[in-house]
Amino acid sequence: MSLELSEAKRTQALDSLKRFYQEHMDEEIGDLRAVMLLDFFLKELAPTVYNRAVGDVQAVLAAQVQDLEGTCWEAEFGYWKR
């Protein structure tokens, strides 16, 4: 699965990369280098982060499904038991 950013998010990511590079590397990074670096991150690192997020969601959903009876079950025919 290829991860792609919307144009707005891509612009924000590129701006963030440029700022990070300026503040932590004490050097400006040009547009081309920033684009290449972002594309590398998206192709090489993003799938690992994405897969971790999917695993985290699966764990949360499994826990919720396991507790479904406790949170959604209602006693039946309780009128005459009052």
C-alpha positions as CSV (number, residue, x, y, z in Angstrom):
1,M,0.0,0.0,0.0
2,S,1.4,3.3,-1.0
3,L,0.9,6.1,1.4
4,E,0.2,9.5,-0.1
5,L,-0.5,12.8,1.5
6,S,-3.0,15.4,0.4
7,E,-1.4,18.5,-1.2
8,A,-2.0,20.5,2.0
9,K,-0.4,17.9,4.3
10,R,2.5,17.4,1.8
11,T,3.1,21.2,1.9
12,Q,3.0,21.1,5.7
13,A,5.3,18.1,5.9
14,L,7.8,19.8,3.5
15,D,7.7,23.0,5.5
16,S,8.3,21.0,8.7
17,L,11.2,19.1,7.2
18,K,12.9,22.4,6.1
19,R,12.4,24.0,9.5
20,F,13.8,20.9,11.3
21,Y,16.8,20.8,9.0
22,Q,17.4,24.5,9.6
23,E,17.1,24.3,13.4
24,H,18.9,21.0,14.0
25,M,21.4,20.8,11.2
26,D,22.2,24.5,11.0
27,E,21.8,24.3,7.3
28,E,19.0,25.2,4.8
29,I,17.6,22.4,2.7
30,G,16.3,23.2,-0.7
31,D,12.9,22.3,-2.1
32,L,14.3,19.4,-4.2
33,R,16.2,17.8,-1.3
34,A,13.2,18.2,1.0
35,V,10.9,16.5,-1.6
36,M,13.3,13.7,-2.0
37,L,13.7,13.2,1.7
38,L,9.9,13.3,2.3
39,D,9.4,10.8,-0.6
40,F,12.0,8.5,1.0
41,F,10.3,8.7,4.4
42,L,7.0,7.9,2.9
43,K,8.2,4.9,0.9
44,E,10.7,3.5,3.4
45,L,9.5,4.4,6.9
46,A,5.8,5.2,6.7
47,P,4.7,1.6,6.1
48,T,6.3,0.6,9.4
49,V,4.4,3.3,11.3
50,Y,1.2,2.5,9.4
51,N,1.4,-1.2,10.2
52,R,2.0,-0.4,13.8
53,A,-1.1,1.8,13.8
54,V,-3.2,-0.9,12.2
55,G,-2.0,-3.4,14.9
56,D,-2.8,-0.9,17.7
57,V,-6.3,-0.4,16.2
58,Q,-6.8,-4.2,15.9
59,A,-5.9,-4.6,19.6
60,V,-8.4,-1.9,20.7
61,L,-11.2,-3.3,18.5
62,A,-10.5,-6.8,19.8
63,A,-10.8,-5.6,23.4
64,Q,-14.0,-3.8,22.6
65,V,-15.5,-6.8,20.8
66,Q,-14.5,-9.1,23.7
67,D,-16.4,-6.8,26.1
68,L,-19.4,-6.3,23.8
69,E,-21.7,-8.5,25.9
70,G,-20.8,-6.6,29.1
71,T,-21.5,-3.2,27.6
72,C,-24.4,-3.9,25.2
73,W,-26.3,-6.8,26.6
74,E,-29.7,-6.2,28.3
75,A,-31.7,-8.5,30.4
76,E,-34.9,-9.8,28.8
77,F,-38.4,-10.0,30.1
78,G,-37.6,-8.1,33.3
79,Y,-41.0,-6.4,33.8
80,W,-42.4,-9.1,36.1
81,K,-39.3,-9.5,38.1
82,R,-39.8,-6.1,39.8
